[in-house]
Amino acid sequence: MSSRPGFTLLSRGLHWLMAALILAMLFIGVAMVASLADYHALVSLHEPLGILILALVVIRLANRLLHPAPPLPGHLPRWQRLAAKASHVALYGLMLAMPLIGWAMLSAAGYPIALWGSLHLPPILPHDAMVYAALRQAHTVLAYLLFATISAHLAAALMHALIHRDGVFESMAPWRAPKGRNEEPPAVVPVP
Amino acid sequence: MADGTTPAKLGAGATMSRLAVIGAAVAAMAGGFAYAGGWLSPGTLTPARLVDQFERDNGVHAGFRRNHAKGVCVGGFFEGSGEASGLSKAQIFARGRVPVIGRFALAGGQPYAADAAVTVRSMALRFTLPDGEEWRTGMNDIPVFAVSTPQGFYDQLVASRPDAATGKPDPARMKAFLDRHPETARAVAAIKAATPSSGFADSTFNSLDAFRFVNADGVSTPVRWATVPVGPATSETPAQTAQTDKNYLFDALIAAIGQHPLQWRLVVTIGQPGDPTDDATIAWPAGRRTVDAGTLTIDHIEGEATGPCRDLNFDPLVLPAGIEPSDDPLLSARSAAYAQSFTRRAGEARQPSAVATPARTEGQNS
């Protein structure tokens, strides 16, 4: 067995940058709705950060299509492979859906969508309070679902790192040198 | 593994301790999330608890704002005079006209309450700037606000909760609140000393909170603003006070707009160093320099059922570049509480307004 193939440097960079941004976003979001004193400052951070994450997830999805994830090691049971696959689909789906719902929800509420200074985004839905109410609810429910999925993802990653020690965690580790990247494990050495 | 070897099998003890590390990491993240969300501090005042208190005091009136529940939609335009453009780079202060949607309302959470001269009147406005920016502001016809902090506001709500037996606030509780909040006692005295005008059309509406204007050079100036009626203000007459029409203030406004457009000047007051920007209970000294930023013309009125204002949140911190919040703690709290009220009513079925407004009434000269 050779070194397991890892994710490309760009893939790992996007993963850890977005991990930090999305966790910050979830904490900012849950704190801002409960805060009187810091509400405005946190909202002013939440909205442009959401748009940044949306831009990054589009880049990341394209990168993922160009550079698929390395295969999971063969020893994993079928249910764990399915769980890994499903959680990755959920993570990508939620990463994309959350900022789009946020943008749509502000549009339906009739708020201007401020980025920085006088820079604004256009609305993507017409002004409709009932649609706003439904999207606002969805934004909350999906935020909790995203947090739960990230927690499960973290637990699984740590299981690979500390219990299985099968190289799955190292394939995405930020410190990993891109040694063996995209290399197929050598087949049986041909005997002359 | 990276070196191609199979890792040594972990002992039961090592497995358990490593599982504990994983559990602790996930629990720490979840705990931090719960802490950030305020779930570990149930005594803290939140936007939801503030709006809950409004609902306890007034009942839940589906589809209505939780405060300033009784109101009508109006519309018109604002023409900048250019005189404030040296103070703020906001486009609205350049010479030119921008459309305005607004709402006149009475303070309190009762959408069907009878109009009364002593009830605080409000004017809320949304200016739509040419590049998609907006300026939203909510103003009141009182000289100062009654409280300086969100907690003070909440305490006042609790103290003024109607008593089940009398339907009126308990005077002893109110007195205890005012004893604890001398700033409110002073502000209430100033509010009571001001004579209300005869109606919405001749009221002056004040921003109460301070803001900051920032000009093209980055110079920041503390300001407050007011819309001052162009026509003369008259005091409420005894005949008006004895009105039996429970919507007399709104009916007079509808009649006035039917005759001709109503106009207010947007007057900006410039704070001097030392003037408090973080305390809405304190008026700035008289004689501060003012700038006439332009003229607001309200030329039509419409009920909330069909008008555009019900589904707008007049969040006072929707500001264009060139206007910024001050250090007044009420501003962020207002923004948060308005958003909470907006989210609650947005998902509720509409109910008819108490104010019977024709579908749309326009001034004859508009």
Interface residues (C-beta under 8 A of the other chain):
Chain A: M1 S2 S3 R4 L23 L26 F27 V30 A31 V33 A34 S35 L36 A37 D38 Y39 H40 A41 V43 A109 G110 Y111 P112 A114 G117 S118 H120 P122 H127 D128 A129 M130 Y132 A133 A134 R136 Q137 F147 S151 L154 A155 L158 M159 L162 I163 R165 D166 G167 E170 K179 G180
Chain B: M1 A2 D3 G4 T6 P7 L10 T15 R18 L19 V21 I22 A25 V26 M29 A30 G32 F33 A36 G37 G38 T44 L45 T46 P47 A48 L50 D131 G132 E133 E134 P150 R310 D311 L312 N313 D315 L317 V318 P320 A321 P325 P329 L331 S332 A333 S335 A336 A337 A339 F342 T343 R345 A346 G347
